[in-house]
């Protein structure tokens, strides 16, 4: 089995992730603001998006964990998180990732983490990744591409990393 799936772009990786997971009427809780095409991709998968905005305090963006968790219902199939965030620049830390993973495990909710800006940071060589704190079989799909971090916006190559159990759905 494979955990890494090479795609024609990061956007293609996102579409594959969403169509592999979602059925008509499923709900995706998305941290916003995010690139509008991601919300459109959820809609194309015939799912609904429930937006949970980051909060801004004293010029810094923050995640309200209670608000994120409170937005989830029995219809929630996935959490959609972009970290580092486009357009805010907000970066989720490892403690927040661990808390979200713990919640998602308990609720059997997938996490789709768009990490295409992971190497565009000011303080570190790369931003924290869910892959740093997740177990191999967690319900986690991480999206990445070369286009942003390596300044290759014309080079359409991306990838998707997920648990072995998603392999058949991704390939279909």
KOLLUMDREN-529837 format. One line per 5 residues: number of its first residue (from 1); their letters; for each residue x, y, z of C-alpha. Coordinates in steps of 0.2 Angstrom, whole numbers, m for minus. Each point is the difference from the previous one (the first is absolute). Example, Ala and Ser with C-alpha at 12.3 -4.5 7.8 and 13.67 -1.06 7.14 Angstrom:
<pts>
1 = AS = 62,m22,39 | 6,17,m3
</pts>
This chain:
<pts>
1 = XXXXX = 0,0,0 | 5,18,m2 | m2,15,10 | 6,13,m12 | m10,4,m16
6 = XXXXX = 8,11,m13 | m12,11,m9 | 0,13,m14 | m1,15,12 | m4,4,18
11 = XXXXX = m17,5,m6 | m2,m17,m8 | 6,m8,17 | m14,9,9 | m14,m5,m12
16 = XXXXX = 6,m18,1 | 0,1,19 | m18,7,1 | m7,m11,m13 | 8,m15,8
21 = XXXXX = m8,4,17 | m16,9,m3 | m18,m5,m5 | m14,11,m4 | m6,10,15
26 = XXXXX = 15,m3,10 | 6,15,10 | 18,7,0 | 5,12,14 | 13,12,m7
31 = XXXXX = 11,13,9 | m2,16,m10 | 5,11,m8 | 8,m11,m13 | 2,m1,m18
36 = XXXXX = m18,1,m7 | 4,m15,m13 | 1,m12,15 | m18,5,5 | m5,m3,m18
41 = XXXXX = 8,m17,0 | m10,m5,15 | m16,6,m10 | 6,m10,m15 | 0,m15,10
46 = XXXXX = m18,3,5 | 4,3,18 | m4,15,11 | 13,11,8 | m2,8,17
51 = XXXXX = 12,14,2 | 9,3,17 | 10,17,m1 | 16,2,8 | 0,15,12
56 = XXXXX = 11,15,m1 | 6,8,16 | 14,13,1 | 5,m3,m18 | 2,m18,3
61 = XXXXX = m11,m14,m7 | m6,m14,13 | m9,m16,0 | m15,m1,11 | 1,m19,4
66 = XXXXX = m17,0,9 | m8,8,m15 | 8,m12,m12 | m6,m15,10 | m17,7,3
71 = XXXXX = m3,2,m18 | 1,m19,m3 | m15,m10,m1 | m5,m18,m3 | 0,5,m19
76 = XXXXX = 18,6,1 | 11,m11,m11 | 16,10,0 | 9,15,6 | 8,11,m13
81 = XXXXX = 16,10,6 | 12,10,m9 | 16,2,10 | 10,12,m3 | m16,9,m5
86 = XXXXX = m3,9,m16 | m4,14,1 | 3,4,19 | 17,m8,3 | m6,m9,16
91 = XXXXX = 9,m16,4 | m7,m13,11 | 12,m7,13 | 3,m18,5 | m11,2,16
96 = XXXXX = m15,5,m10 | 3,m14,m13 | 1,m13,14 | m16,7,8 | m9,m1,m17
101 = XXXXX = 7,m17,m4 | m7,m6,17 | m17,7,m3 | 0,m7,m18 | 5,m17,6
106 = XXXXX = m14,0,13 | m13,6,m13 | 6,m10,m15 | 2,16,m10 | 13,2,m14
111 = XXXXX = 13,14,0 | 4,7,m16 | 16,11,2 | 5,11,m14 | 18,3,3
116 = XXXXX = 6,8,m16 | 8,15,9 | 9,m11,12 | 17,7,m5 | m5,18,0
121 = XXXXX = 3,5,18 | 10,14,8 | 5,m8,16 | 4,m18,m5 | 6,m10,m15
126 = XXXXX = m17,m7,m2 | m17,1,9 | m6,m14,12 | m9,m14,m10 | m14,m12,6
131 = XXXXX = 12,m13,m6 | 12,4,14 | m13,m4,13 | m12,m13,m8 | 0,m19,0
136 = XXXXX = 2,m9,m17 | m18,m6,1 | m8,17,5 | m15,6,m11 | 12,13,m7
141 = XXXXX = 3,6,m17 | 14,13,m3 | 1,10,m16 | 16,7,m7 | 8,6,m16
146 = XXXXX = 16,7,m7 | m9,16,m7 | 1,11,15 | 15,m5,11 | 12,m2,m14
151 = XXXXX = m7,15,m11 | m5,m12,m14 | m18,6,m3 | 1,m6,m18 | 6,m17,5
156 = XXXXX = m16,m10,4 | 5,m14,11 | m8,m3,17 | m2,m15,12 | m12,m7,13
161 = XXXXX = 5,m9,15 | m13,m11,9 | m2,m16,9 | 0,m17,m9 | m18,m2,2
166 = XXXXX = m4,14,m12 | 11,m7,m14 | m15,m8,m10 | m11,15,1 | 14,12,m6
171 = XX = 4,m12,m14 | m18,m1,m6
</pts>
